[in-house]
Amino acid sequence: MLEIIAIIAVILAIAIAIVLILASTKPATFAIQRSAVMQAPAEAVFPLINNFHQWTKWSPWENRDPALKRTYGGAESGKGAVYAWDGNKNVGSGRMEILDASSPSKITIKLDFLKPFEAHNTAEFTFVPEREAGATNVIWVMRGPSSFMSKVMQVFMDFDKMIGRDFETGLANLKTLAEKKA
């Protein structure tokens, strides 16, 4: 019996060592990016992102908790606008603040997650005019540091695929909304 426990302990130690080695090979930072072409000028899309009150209409996370508590502060929109949320396990809690809003080309947002895990990232929305008149390519990217625990999780999960799916949903919702407004 002692031999079996020793063998299991050795196998477990080897498995843990492999996971830690794989985690240590992950990059120190991450970037997740998606884009969508919208048949609307940047001037029509920009305000839907620049004003956090508009996010309830298109954000992929807004409907995951019917009892989501939202708090708005700072400026009404643009630089200094703040949005905080507190919700169930599907949305957690956190805070966003617009750091820069260069109409109609780029919005930079400081993104702080508090629950279920703490993370401090940056989100950027870039609006690139397309050749087709009145169309805009909206590029959504989130960047941040990868803590060691995050690197361990990346051994088992594909964050780009997981979060990227949400970005794709959000951009599709934004596209529908922007094209209706245009």
C-alpha positions in Angstrom: 0.0 0.0 0.0 2.8 2.4 0.9 4.4 1.7 -2.5 1.2 2.7 -4.4 1.0 5.9 -2.4 4.7 6.7 -3.2 4.1 6.0 -6.9 1.0 8.2 -6.9 2.9 11.0 -5.1 5.8 10.8 -7.7 3.3 10.9 -10.6 1.5 13.8 -9.0 4.8 15.7 -8.4 5.9 15.1 -12.1 2.5 16.4 -13.3 2.7 19.5 -11.2 6.3 20.1 -12.4 5.2 19.8 -16.0 2.3 22.3 -15.5 4.7 24.8 -13.8 7.3 24.4 -16.6 4.6 24.9 -19.3 3.3 28.0 -17.4 6.7 29.5 -17.1 7.0 29.5 -21.0 3.9 31.6 -21.4 4.4 35.3 -22.3 4.5 38.0 -19.5 1.7 40.0 -21.3 -1.4 39.1 -23.3 -3.4 40.8 -26.0 -6.8 39.7 -27.3 -8.1 41.4 -30.4 -11.1 41.2 -32.6 -12.5 43.5 -35.3 -15.7 44.0 -37.3 -16.5 46.2 -40.3 -19.7 48.2 -39.7 -21.7 50.0 -42.4 -21.7 53.2 -40.4 -19.3 56.1 -40.1 -17.0 56.3 -37.1 -18.9 59.3 -35.9 -22.0 57.0 -35.4 -20.1 54.2 -33.7 -17.8 56.3 -31.5 -20.6 57.6 -29.1 -21.8 54.1 -28.4 -18.5 53.2 -26.8 -17.5 56.6 -25.5 -20.6 56.8 -23.2 -20.8 53.9 -20.7 -24.6 54.4 -20.5 -24.7 53.0 -24.1 -22.9 49.8 -23.2 -26.2 48.3 -21.8 -27.4 48.2 -25.5 -24.4 46.2 -26.9 -22.0 44.8 -24.3 -21.8 41.0 -24.3 -21.7 40.9 -20.4 -24.7 43.2 -19.7 -27.4 40.5 -19.8 -25.5 37.8 -17.9 -26.9 39.0 -14.6 -30.4 40.5 -14.4 -29.6 42.0 -11.0 -26.3 43.6 -12.1 -25.6 46.7 -10.1 -24.1 49.6 -12.2 -22.5 52.8 -11.0 -21.6 55.7 -13.2 -19.3 58.5 -12.2 -16.9 61.2 -13.5 -17.7 62.8 -16.8 -20.9 61.9 -18.6 -18.8 60.5 -21.5 -15.3 60.6 -22.8 -12.1 61.1 -20.8 -12.9 60.7 -17.1 -16.1 58.7 -17.5 -16.3 55.9 -15.0 -18.4 52.7 -15.0 -18.4 50.2 -12.1 -20.3 47.0 -11.9 -21.0 44.4 -9.3 -22.7 41.2 -10.3 -23.0 37.4 -10.0 -20.2 34.9 -10.8 -20.8 35.3 -14.5 -19.8 39.0 -14.5 -17.9 39.5 -11.3 -17.2 43.1 -10.3 -14.9 45.7 -11.6 -14.4 49.3 -12.8 -13.7 51.0 -16.2 -12.4 54.5 -16.8 -12.0 56.2 -20.1 -8.4 57.5 -20.2 -8.4 59.0 -23.6 -11.1 59.6 -26.2 -9.8 60.9 -29.6 -13.0 61.4 -31.6 -13.7 59.6 -33.8 -10.5 57.5 -34.0 -9.7 55.9 -30.7 -10.9 55.2 -27.1 -8.6 53.9 -24.4 -10.1 52.4 -21.2 -8.4 51.4 -18.0 -10.1 48.1 -17.0 -9.9 46.8 -13.4 -11.4 43.5 -12.5 -11.9 42.9 -8.8 -13.9 39.6 -8.7 -13.7 36.7 -9.3 -10.0 37.5 -9.7 -8.1 40.8 -9.7 -6.6 42.0 -12.9 -5.6 45.4 -14.3 -5.8 45.7 -18.1 -6.2 48.2 -20.9 -8.9 48.1 -23.5 -8.7 50.1 -26.8 -11.2 50.7 -29.5 -9.8 51.9 -32.8 -12.0 53.2 -35.6 -10.5 52.8 -39.1 -12.4 54.2 -42.1 -12.9 51.6 -44.8 -12.5 52.1 -48.6 -16.3 51.7 -48.9 -17.8 55.1 -48.1 -19.3 55.4 -44.7 -18.0 52.0 -43.4 -15.7 51.7 -40.3 -13.5 48.8 -39.1 -13.8 48.8 -35.3 -10.9 47.1 -33.6 -11.3 46.0 -30.0 -8.1 44.9 -28.1 -7.5 44.2 -24.5 -3.9 44.1 -23.2 -2.4 43.3 -19.8 0.1 41.5 -17.7 -0.1 37.8 -17.2 0.4 36.9 -13.6 1.9 33.5 -12.8 -1.5 32.2 -11.8 -2.9 33.4 -15.1 -0.1 31.6 -16.9 -1.0 28.4 -15.0 -4.6 28.8 -16.1 -3.5 29.3 -19.7 -2.0 25.8 -19.7 -5.6 24.5 -19.4 -7.7 27.2 -21.1 -7.5 29.3 -24.3 -8.2 32.8 -23.0 -8.0 34.2 -26.6 -10.8 31.9 -27.7 -12.8 32.4 -24.5 -12.7 36.2 -24.3 -12.5 36.6 -28.1 -15.9 35.0 -28.4 -17.3 37.7 -26.1 -15.6 40.4 -28.1 -17.1 38.9 -31.3 -20.6 39.0 -29.7 -20.1 42.5 -28.5 -18.9 43.7 -31.9 -21.9 42.0 -33.6 -24.3 43.8 -31.2 -22.5 47.1 -31.8 -22.6 46.6 -35.5 -26.4 46.0 -35.4 -26.9 49.1 -33.2 -24.6 51.4 -35.2 -26.0 50.4 -38.6 -29.6 51.1 -37.3 -28.5 54.5 -36.1 -26.6 55.3 -39.4 
